[in-house]
Amino acid sequence: MATVNKDMSISEVLRIDHGTATVLLNHGMHCLGCPHATAESLADACAAHGSNPEVLVEKLNEYLSQKD
């Protein structure tokens, strides 16, 4: 199983599983296709959007663990 960490970019997470888009959107990441999605880390994106990166990473990994 792939795991997500807060140093990964949004685009890296989406490449693991496109279904992670729902989790990202639920945490205020509405710019999944913007240039920042390929460059900044989840931690940076969370800082910009006022979201907690630890909670986001936990939810993403929880989603991915249910896929196995």
C-alpha positions as a Markdown table, in Angstrom:
| # | Residue | x | y | z |
|---|---|---|---|---|
| 1 | Met | 0.0 | 0.0 | 0.0 |
| 2 | Ala | 1.2 | 3.5 | -0.8 |
| 3 | Thr | 1.3 | 6.0 | 2.0 |
| 4 | Val | 1.1 | 9.7 | 1.9 |
| 5 | Asn | 3.2 | 12.2 | 3.9 |
| 6 | Lys | 3.0 | 15.9 | 4.2 |
| 7 | Asp | 6.1 | 16.5 | 2.0 |
| 8 | Met | 4.3 | 15.1 | -1.0 |
| 9 | Ser | 2.6 | 17.4 | -3.6 |
| 10 | Ile | -1.0 | 17.2 | -4.4 |
| 11 | Ser | -0.2 | 15.9 | -7.8 |
| 12 | Glu | 1.9 | 13.0 | -6.3 |
| 13 | Val | -1.1 | 12.1 | -4.1 |
| 14 | Leu | -3.5 | 12.1 | -7.0 |
| 15 | Arg | -1.1 | 9.9 | -9.0 |
| 16 | Ile | -1.3 | 7.3 | -6.3 |
| 17 | Asp | -5.1 | 7.2 | -6.5 |
| 18 | His | -7.4 | 9.7 | -8.2 |
| 19 | Gly | -10.1 | 9.0 | -5.5 |
| 20 | Thr | -7.9 | 11.0 | -3.1 |
| 21 | Ala | -9.4 | 14.1 | -4.8 |
| 22 | Thr | -12.5 | 13.8 | -2.7 |
| 23 | Val | -10.4 | 13.8 | 0.5 |
| 24 | Leu | -8.4 | 16.8 | -0.7 |
| 25 | Leu | -11.5 | 18.7 | -1.7 |
| 26 | Asn | -13.0 | 18.0 | 1.7 |
| 27 | His | -10.0 | 19.7 | 3.3 |
| 28 | Gly | -10.1 | 22.9 | 1.3 |
| 29 | Met | -7.8 | 21.9 | -1.5 |
| 30 | His | -9.9 | 23.2 | -4.4 |
| 31 | Cys | -6.9 | 23.9 | -6.7 |
| 32 | Leu | -6.1 | 20.3 | -7.6 |
| 33 | Gly | -5.1 | 21.3 | -11.2 |
| 34 | Cys | -3.4 | 24.6 | -10.5 |
| 35 | Pro | 0.4 | 24.9 | -10.9 |
| 36 | His | 0.9 | 25.0 | -7.2 |
| 37 | Ala | -0.5 | 21.4 | -7.0 |
| 38 | Thr | 2.6 | 20.1 | -8.7 |
| 39 | Ala | 5.2 | 22.2 | -6.8 |
| 40 | Glu | 4.2 | 22.8 | -3.2 |
| 41 | Ser | 3.9 | 20.1 | -0.5 |
| 42 | Leu | 0.7 | 19.2 | 1.3 |
| 43 | Ala | 2.1 | 21.0 | 4.3 |
| 44 | Asp | 2.5 | 24.2 | 2.3 |
| 45 | Ala | -0.9 | 23.8 | 0.7 |
| 46 | Cys | -2.5 | 23.3 | 4.1 |
| 47 | Ala | -0.8 | 26.4 | 5.4 |
| 48 | Ala | -2.1 | 28.4 | 2.5 |
| 49 | His | -5.7 | 27.0 | 2.9 |
| 50 | Gly | -5.8 | 27.0 | 6.7 |
| 51 | Ser | -6.0 | 23.3 | 7.1 |
| 52 | Asn | -4.1 | 20.9 | 9.4 |
| 53 | Pro | -1.5 | 18.8 | 7.4 |
| 54 | Glu | -1.4 | 16.0 | 10.0 |
| 55 | Val | -5.2 | 15.5 | 9.8 |
| 56 | Leu | -5.2 | 15.6 | 6.0 |
| 57 | Val | -2.4 | 13.0 | 5.8 |
| 58 | Glu | -4.2 | 10.8 | 8.3 |
| 59 | Lys | -7.4 | 11.0 | 6.2 |
| 60 | Leu | -5.6 | 10.3 | 2.9 |
| 61 | Asn | -3.8 | 7.3 | 4.4 |
| 62 | Glu | -7.1 | 6.1 | 5.9 |
| 63 | Tyr | -8.7 | 6.3 | 2.5 |
| 64 | Leu | -5.9 | 4.4 | 0.8 |
| 65 | Ser | -5.9 | 1.7 | 3.5 |
| 66 | Gln | -9.5 | 1.0 | 2.7 |
| 67 | Lys | -8.6 | 0.4 | -0.9 |
| 68 | Asp | -6.6 | -2.8 | -0.1 |
